[in-house]
Amino acid sequence: MVHVVDVGALDTSIFHVNRDMVAFKRCIEALTDAFPFYGEGEIGDVEASFTQWQEAGFRVAGILISVDPSSLDPSVLESADFLSEGDTFWQDFLESVKMGDCSTEQILEDE
């Protein structure tokens, strides 16, 4: 038996993450294997840090798309701008990576 849930046309609190739980688990495992994404870098070297963050964002996007093509719009790999219409779980994560919020030090500090 299949149960269909009608979330309504105006409910924006529900959005796509992965095609299924197995794909979500595989994405988490792949990102865990890819960690660390980058370090905090040199204080004051904003341009080098920004480049490092952008490169990490492309790597993370590539990982997610290779594990589950439905996780992100593949066009994120064609532009330095990861913004897309609508927020998704992985889109928000990519924004954090490309803003420098996922340094090794910051991630391990939260444990």
C-alpha positions in Angstrom: 0.0 0.0 0.0 1.3 3.5 -0.9 0.3 6.5 1.2 0.5 9.9 -0.6 0.9 12.9 1.6 -0.5 16.2 0.3 1.7 19.0 1.6 -0.3 21.7 0.0 0.7 24.2 -2.7 1.9 26.8 -0.2 3.9 24.6 2.1 7.5 25.6 1.5 8.9 23.8 4.6 9.2 20.5 2.8 11.8 20.2 0.1 13.9 17.6 -1.7 17.2 16.4 -0.1 18.0 13.0 -1.7 16.1 10.5 -3.8 15.9 8.2 -0.7 17.5 7.5 2.7 20.2 5.2 1.2 21.3 8.1 -1.1 21.3 10.5 1.9 23.5 8.1 3.9 25.9 7.6 1.0 26.2 11.4 0.6 27.0 11.8 4.3 29.6 9.0 4.1 31.2 10.5 0.9 31.4 13.9 2.6 32.9 12.4 5.7 35.5 10.6 3.6 36.3 13.9 1.8 36.7 15.8 5.1 38.7 18.0 5.8 37.5 20.5 3.1 40.0 23.2 4.1 41.8 24.8 7.1 41.3 28.3 8.4 44.2 29.6 6.4 46.4 32.6 7.0 44.9 35.5 8.9 44.4 38.4 6.5 44.8 36.3 3.4 41.2 36.7 2.4 41.7 36.2 -1.4 43.6 32.9 -0.9 40.9 31.7 1.6 38.1 32.7 -0.7 39.7 30.7 -3.6 40.2 27.7 -1.3 36.5 27.9 -0.2 35.3 28.1 -3.8 37.4 25.1 -4.8 36.1 23.1 -1.9 32.6 24.0 -2.8 33.1 22.6 -6.3 34.6 19.4 -4.9 31.7 19.0 -2.5 29.1 19.7 -5.2 30.8 17.2 -7.5 30.8 14.6 -4.7 27.1 15.1 -4.0 26.1 15.0 -7.6 28.2 11.8 -8.3 26.5 10.0 -5.3 23.0 11.2 -6.0 22.3 13.3 -9.1 19.0 14.5 -7.6 20.8 16.1 -4.6 21.7 19.3 -6.5 21.2 21.0 -9.9 24.3 20.1 -11.9 24.5 23.7 -13.1 26.2 24.5 -9.8 29.4 23.0 -11.3 29.3 25.5 -14.2 29.4 28.7 -12.1 31.2 30.0 -9.0 27.7 31.2 -7.8 26.0 28.3 -6.0 22.9 30.2 -5.4 19.8 28.7 -7.1 16.1 29.2 -6.9 14.8 27.8 -3.7 16.7 26.6 -0.7 17.6 22.9 -0.3 19.5 21.1 2.4 22.6 20.5 0.2 22.4 24.0 -1.3 22.5 25.5 2.2 25.5 23.2 3.0 27.3 24.4 -0.1 26.8 28.0 0.9 28.4 27.3 4.2 31.4 25.6 2.5 31.9 28.4 0.1 31.6 31.0 2.8 34.4 29.4 4.8 32.1 28.1 7.6 33.4 24.5 7.2 37.1 24.7 8.1 38.6 21.7 9.9 39.0 23.8 13.0 35.4 25.0 13.1 34.0 21.5 12.5 36.1 19.9 15.1 35.5 22.7 17.6 31.8 21.9 17.6 32.4 18.3 18.7 
